[in-house]
Structures are given as C-alpha cells and as structure tokens.
C-alpha cells in the first residue's frame, strides 16, 4: 500500500520526500502560490483531491480542472458529498466529461450499504473510500474503521481501492491479504507529531479535519522526531 501525507505549506519540503505519491488539495492550489509551486515541480504521481473534508463541500469539477492543469495532475478524486450517493455519482459523470475515465477516481458514498456499493456499477475504474463512510463526524474512529472495513469486504479484489484518510492502525490488519488496496492519504502522523502524540495511541476524535488542525508554525526538533516516528510506524502497518 502506497502512502501520501497531507501537511501545511511550511512542511512540504520536509514531509513530501517521505511520500510515495502526491495527494494535493485542490483548494490549496488556488489559495497558496507556494503550495501550488511545490507540486508543480514534483515528478511523482499527483492525485488531486476535491477538498470536501477540509471545506465541507467539494470543489466543482470546473474548479478542480483549473487546479489539476495548474500543477499537472495525474488523477483526480471526483467530487463527493457525505452520505449523498445520487449527487456524488452524478458528479462522477461530469468528471468523466472533463478528465476522461482513466484520470478519475470515484468516491463511494451513501447512507446504506446498497447505495454505497451501487457506485461499483457507476464507476469505471478505481474507487476511493472515505474514513467516515456511512458515519457522522462525531462517531468514534473505531466505529468509522469498522464500517469502512465492511465496505471494503464487498469490493471485488480486481477493483483498485484508495483509502481516503486514517482512523486507526488496527484497521490495516483487515487489509493484509487484499492486493487491491493500493494507497492511503492521511495527515494523521504529521498532526500527531505536531501535537506531541503517538500514532500507536487510539485517536479520540475525527470530528475536525486533520489538515485544518495543523498549525502553520516553525517546527521544533521534538515535533519533527515525533512526525518521523509516526510515519515509520504507519509504514510498518501498511507494508
């Protein structure tokens, strides 16, 4: 499983060399010239996200196309709305029109398993599964993990799956024998390191977006050691 790490602009040069691919927040490309310039110069595969977790609503397909072209994207995460299968699956069709089927990753969404899994009949290629699939933001992370594990269990092993976000290390035990779990993006190891916390300890909450909680301040040596340690532990679990 390949790893991408989200972080604020001040940490890009330190954190991004530790990633297997780029996971780029589309709204940041338009808001932060330094952020955009960093990814414009990257030679890694560039997955451009619709920023729904950070903004509460996804960027439009048109705005994503602007960000995608700006940094030379490789793949894009189609706009999705938490719990709304109909709107999410309609946005996928629009994304195909703008980007073509080979560049679009559709997000499974819905309030029921039937709605979520119906996306497999809509999407032509890889699918992405959010950490809060069929959950409320206030639900405990262990419950979010359980729900995502159940969804993954119903996906055919020939369908590539990307995991959007992190809930718990224990979740990865369920994916050890699944070759189709191709990657995960998360800012958790970075945020926890900044807060002086250990990724081995269970997360207390996922109510607030990880990226939004990161302070854009100078990094201390102790924080950097914590970030490195958390990333190393996460890689051990996903390898």
N, C-alpha and C positions, 0 to 999 in steps of 0.2 A: 504494500500500500504506500503510495507516494504522499508526501506531506507538503502543504503550503501553510505559511504562517502570516497572520494579519498583524500589522503593527502601524503605529503612527509614523509620520514622515521623518521625525528625528531619529528613528531607529532603523530605517530602511537599509542603510549601508552595513549595519551590523547584523541584522536578523536575516535579511533576504538571501545572503550567500548560504545559509543553512537550510534552504528550501529546495525541494525537487522541482517545483514549478511555481509560477507566479499566480496569485489569486488577487485580483485587482478590483477594488470597489469603484464602480463607475462614477458615482457622485463625487468621489475624491479627485478624479481626473479633471473634472470641470472646476473644482473649487481650489485646488492646490497645484500650482505650476511645478513646484519641486517634486511632488508626488508623481505627477504625470511624466516629468522628465526622467525620473529614475526608471520607470517601467518602459518608457520609450527606448531606452538604451539597453534593456535586458535582452539576452539571447535565449532565455528559457521559453517554454510553452506558456502562453498568457491566457488565463481563464478570467474573463471579465464578468463580475457579479452585478446583479441588478440593485444591490444595496437595500433591499427590503428590510433586512434585520436592523440596519442602522438608522433608516429613515422612517420606518413604519409603513411605508408604501414603496413599491418598486418604481424605479425609473421607467419611463416609457421606452418602447422599442426604438423609437426615433432618437431619443437622448442617448440610449445605450450604443446606437450605431455611431454617434459622434465620438463618444469616449473610446469605443472599440477601434475606430480608424485612427484616432489620435495617438494611441500607443502601439498600434499594430497587433491587435489581439489575435489569438489562435482559436479560442472557443468562447461562447458566451452562455451565461446562465439565464434562461428565459424568465421574464417577469412572473412572479408568483404572489398570490395573496393567501395568507394563513387561513386554512380551513375552507377556502373557496376553490373548489375543483373547476367549476364552469369557467370562471374568469381566467384562471391560470391556464387552462387548456386552450382557451381561445387565444390567449396571448402567445402561446407556442406557435400557433398557425401564422400569426403575424410575424413572429420572429423568423420563421422559415422563409417568408417572403423577402425579408430584408437581408438575411445572412446566408440562406441556403441550409439544407438539412444537415450537412456534415459539420457545421460550425455551431450547432445549437444543442445545449443540454437542457432537457425539460425537467422541471421540478414536480415531483409527486405531491399533490395536495388533496385535501378533502376532510370532511368531518367523520366519515365512516371508512372502513376498510374497502368496501366496494367502490366508493368514489376515488380513493387513493389508487387502488390497483387498476381502475379503468384507464388511468393515464398510460399504462403499458400498451394499450391499444391505440393511443393517440400519438405517442412519441415514436419517432423512427430510429433513434439512436440511444446514446447513454441517458441515464436518468440520475437526478440528484435527489437526495432525501434529507430534509432539514432535521436538525436535532429536536425540534419541537413539533414533529409531525403528529397531528391529532391531539395536540396538547395545548394548554394555556401557559402563558409565560410564567405564571406563578406556581406551576406544578413543580414538584421536586425533580431534580435532574435524574435520579434513579428511575423514576416513572417515565420520563421522556425517553431514556435509553431503552427501556423495556418495549415501549411502543414502536420505536424505530427498529429494534431487533425483529419484532414480529412482522413488520412490513418487509424487511429485507428477506425474511424466510420465505416469502411468497414470490420473490422475483426469480425468474429463470436464471440459471448460472451463466447463460450465454449473453446476458444483458449487462453491460458495464454500469457500475454504480459508483457515484461520488457522494461522500458524506459531507453535508453542509453543517459544520460546527461540531463541537465536542460536548459530551455530557459526563462521561465517566470512563476511567481506564477499564473497568470491568466489562464494558460493552464490547471491547475488542476481542474478548475471549470467544464470543459467538461467531466471529468472522474468520477465525484461523483457517478454516477449511474451505473458504469461499474465494475462488480466484477472481471473481468478477468485481470485488470491492477494490476499485482502482486507486482511490485517493481520498484525502480528507483535508479540509481547510479549517484552521482554528487560530484564534489569538490567545487561547487559554494559557499555554505555557509562558507567553510573554506577560500577560496581565498578572498572573500569579507570581511571577518573578519580581515584577514591579512592586507588588504588594507584600513581598517577603513571605509568600505562601508556597507550599509544596504541592505538586500535582498528584502526589500519592494520597493526599487527604481528599475526601469526597467534597465536591462542590456543594455549597449551601444553597445557591440560587442561580437561576439563569434568567431572572426577571429583566435585567438590564443588558443591552448588547455589550459584548466584551470589548469591541473596538471603541465604543463610546466612553467606556470607563477608563481607558488608558490616558494617563496624564502625559502631555507633550512637554516634558521637562528633561533636564540633564540626568543622565543615568549614573548611578553610583556603582562602584566595583561590586558591592554586595548584591545589588539588584541584577547586574549582568551575570554573576555566578549563578544566581537563582534561575535566571532565564535559561542559561546553558544546561543546567542540571535538569530542569523540567523538560526541555526539548529532548535531551538524551533519554530520559525515562519514557517519554511518549514514543520515541522511535523504537525502543525495545518492545513495547506492547504492540505496535502496528507491524513489526517486521515479520 
